[in-house]
Amino acid sequence: MTNERAGEGPGRVGQVKEITSLSNPIIKDIKALALKKTRDETGSFMAEGLKLVIDALALGWTIRTLVYSKEAKGKPQVEDVAVRTVAKGGLVLEVSAKVIGAITRRDNPQMVVGIFEQKLTKLDSLRPTLGETYVALDRVRDPGNLGTIIRTADAAGASGVILIGETTDPFSLETVRATMGSVFAVPVIRASQADFLAWRRKADVSIVATHLAGAVDYRTIDYKKKPVVLLMGNEQQGIPDELAKAADALARIPQAGRADSLNLAIATGVMLFEARRHLLSLEARG
């Protein structure tokens, strides 16, 4: 991508560029962010919706390009975000409804889209403290599951989501959509299995893993004595033996119906709110 294109920064800073053609090279570059290869090469990703863009800027994320439809022109919040984007050296594009629909691959697209710089937290920088809860996901494959887990971790007040091994991309359009903006609020960490196990040996944490062979009811575990890492397995294969052996407790969620398993995102939500039950109250958010 050239410096004028979406992944690399502004063309003419201080100006709004109007685009109506789908063949425009900047638009082609933005559409290419649907591909993981392009996201990796540019270190960029796409987030849809004015609220998400406002929240991301408030949380300190770097915006590279702001795209808004002509229908959004003149709205005070859109104008404010455009000014902030230009001030940070980003490119602002005013586009037709046809163009923004092509970018988002939606029939009824959001009127505002932001292209942001990816940001990951390093595993070695994590120093869990009492009262903190992390979710560790082994080889999670489904972007909807990952996005929902990040959103649920945010809602429960978790401190981060650790992705172990080959996982789906946390910055894919599907994952970001499913997070409903929580991708900007919850630190995401990538780690190999070996790195995670090495970190686990140094970190003073309690690893609680869900496991089909787990003999302990998840409600009987003490989640108060140490920072907790909830270790959840791959959708199809569960947790490998190497990770299971590193756990301080193997937990199961009791079930009574005919279903033989829970969806990964649902199971993670059940575990998260139990692990943090002693820390949550209806009054906590005022």
N, C-alpha and C positions, 0 to 999 in steps of 0.2 A: 504494500500500500504506500502511496505517496503521502507527503506531509499534509496534503489538502484533503485526504480521505478520512473516513470516519474513525478508523482505529488508531490514527497516529496524531490527531490534533487538528488545529484550525487551519483554514485556508486564509481568509482575510479576517483577522480578529477585529471585532467591533461591528461587524456587519452581519445581517441576516441574509442567508442565501436562499433564494426561492427556487424550488425544484418541482416540476410537474411530470417529468419523464422517468419511466421505470428503467430506461437504459442509461441514466446518468451514472457515471462510475462510482460516485460516493454512495448512491443508493445500492448499487450492486455490491459494494463492500459491506454495507450494513446488512443486507440480506444474507451475505456469506457467513455472518456470525451464527447462523443456524447450524453451521458445521463446526464440530469440535476442533478440527485442524485449524480453522481460521481463528477461533477463540484463543487457542493455545499460541498461535503465531503472533497475534496482536496483543494478547493479554487483556482482551476486552470482552464485554458481554452486554446483553440488552435487558433492560427492565421496562415494563410497560406501566403507564399510569402516572398522573400528576402527583398523587400522594406519595407513591414510591420514590419518585425523583426528589420531591421535597424532603422526605425522610432521609434518603441517602445523603443528600448534601448536608443536612443537619448533623449526620453522624460522621461526616468527614471523608466520605468517599469521593474519589476524583472522577468528575464527569468529563468525557472527551467530546461528546456530541449530544446536543438536544435536538429532537425532532418533534415538531408539532404540526397539526393539521390547520388549514386555513380557518376552520370553524372555531379553533381555540384562540385565534389571534385577538388581542385586545383584552383578554381576561387578565385581571390584575395578578393572579398567582402565576400564570404562564409568563407574563411579562417580567415578573420578578425573577423567576427561575432562569429566563433567557439572559437577563442582565448579569446574574450570578455566574452563569455558564461562561459568558464572554469575559467576565472579570478573572475567571480562572484559566483563561486561555483556550476555552473550548469553542467548538463550531456550533452555530445555531442554524437549523434548517426549517424553513416553512414549506410544507409539502401539501399536495392534493390528497383527498380522501383515498383515491386509488393507490397512491404511493404508500401511505401509512398502512393501508390494508395489506399490501404486498409485503411490507417489512415485517408485520406482526403475524401474517398468515391467518388473519381473522376476517370474517365477513363484517363483524361489528367491532372494529378495533378501538382501542383507547386513543384519545386525541393527542396524547403526549408519550414520547418514548425517550429514554435516556440510554446512552452508550457509556458504560462505566469501565474503569480500570479494575481488573481483578485484584482481589486481596485475600491472601491466605495467612493464617497464623502458624508459626513454627512450633512443632511439638516440644522442642527443648525449652521454649519460652514459657511453657505452662508450669505454674507453681501452685497447684490446687491448695486451697485453704478450707478450713472447717466450714461447712454450710454450702460448699460448692458442689454442683453435680454436673458431670459431663456424660454425653452419650457417645459411645464408640460403636461404629457400624462396620462389620466385616463384609467387604465385597458387596455392598448394597448395589443392586442393578437397576431398580425401577426409579425413574426420575420423580414420579408422583409420590412414591414412598419417601424418598429423600427430602423433597420439598416440604411434605407434610410433617416429617420429623423435625426439620429445622424450625418450622412454624410452631410446632408443639413445644419444642425445647425453649423457644422464646417465651411462649405463654406460661410455661412452668417456672421460668427464671433460671434455666440451666446456663452454665457458663461457656459451653462450646460443644461442637459436634466433631468428633474425630473420625475420619474416613480411613479405614485400614484396607490396604491392598488395592486391587483393581476395582474401582467403583464407578458408578455413573457420575457425570460431570455436574458439580454443584452449580455451575454457571450456565447450564443449558437453559434454553427458553422455557422448557417444560418444568424444570426444577424451580427456576426463579418464580414462575407463575404460581406454583404450588406453595411456595413459602409465603406468599401474600406480603412480601416486603421484609420478612424476617431474615432473609439472607444478608441484609445490611446490618442487622442488630446482633446476630449470633456469630461469634468467631467459628470459622471452619478450618480444620487442620487435616492435612493429608499425611499419611505415614505408611511405611511398609509394615508387615507383620513383625519383622525383626526389630525395627525401630520402636514400634509400640511396646514390645516385650522388654526391650532395653530401658525405655522410659519408665515402664511399670516397676522395674526393679529399683529405680532411684526414687520414684515419687511415693510419698506416704499417702496412698489412697486405698480404698476398699473397692475391689473389682467384683461387681455382681453381674453374673452372666446368665442369660436365659438359656435353658438347655433341656432337651426332651428327657434326658436322664436325671435332671435335677430333682433331688428328693425334698427340697425345701420349699414350702409355700412362700411366695414372694412377700406376703404380708407379715411374716414372722422375722424377717431380717432386720438387724439394727442398722439403720441408715444415718444414725446420729454421731457415731463415734469418730468417723473420719470423712474426708471428702470422698464422694462416691463416683465411680465410673460405671455406668450401665453398659454392659457389653452385649450387643444384639447381633445375631447371626444373619448370614445370607438367606434370602427368601426361600431358596430351594434346599440348600445343604446344611443350614444351621451353622454352628460354631465348630471350627476344626479342633482337633484334640489339643494342639499346641496352645491355643488360646484358652480353651476350657481349663487346662491344667494351671494356667496363671491366675485363675479366678479365686477369690476368697470365698465365694459362695455361688453355687449353681441353683438357680431359682426356676420355679414353674408357676404359671398362672392357672389355677384350677378352672376346669371347664366342665359343663354339664350337658351340652347339646350334642348334636350329631357331627358338627364340624370338627375336624381333627386338628385344626390349627387356626391361629389368628393371623390376620394381615400384619406385616412387620410394623407399619406405622401405628396401627391400633395397639399392638403389644407394647411398643415403645412408649406410647402415651400412657398406658396403664401403669407401666413400671415407673415412668417419670413422676407421675403425680403421687404415687405411693412413696417413692424415695424422698420426695420433697413435701410430703403432707405436713410434717412438723414445722415447716418453714412458711407455709401458705395460709393466708386468711383472707376473708372477704374484704377486710378493711385495709389490706396491705397497699392497694392502689389508690386509696382515698376516694 
